Amino acid sequence: MGHIHAANPAKSRRLGAVLELLVKRGDAGATTREIIEICKVCAVNSIISELRTAGYRIDCRTRLDAAGGRVATYKLVPAQAVVLA
């Protein structure tokens, strides 16, 4: 399997913009269209892959819209605290 060449989210405007939006949206997440329009980016799936490679956990849920098209919503999953016994 190939290796993804991921940019650093702290240095990449496109990764940083998407990450910031996902943080702001919280549990509501953001759809592919919202990410494209708000962050002024394309290739959202590639950006999500790069963020995942950088260690961010991002869930994707798909649903059908009224016309039967698929809508993907991305949500940043916060890190869980580890309880040491």
C-alpha positions, 0 to 999 in steps of 0.5 A, a space after each residue: 500500500 502506498 504512503 500518503 504525503 501529508 502536509 503539516 496542519 500547522 503550516 498548511 492553510 487548507 488543512 488548518 482551515 478544515 481543522 478549524 471548521 471541524 473544531 468550531 462545528 463540534 458534534 454537528 460536523 460539516 458536510 463536504 459542500 460546507 467545507 468546500 464553500 467555507 474553507 475555499 478548498 477542493 479534494 475534501 477527502 484528501 484533506 481528511 486523509 491528511 488530517 488523519 495521517 497527522 493523528 486526528 480522528 475524523 468520523 465520516 457519516 453518509 446519508 441520502 438527501 431528498 434527491 437521493 444523492 449521498 451527503 458526507 458529514 465529517 466530525 472531529 472526534 475529541 481525544 478521550 482522557 485516559 484514566 490510570 488505575 
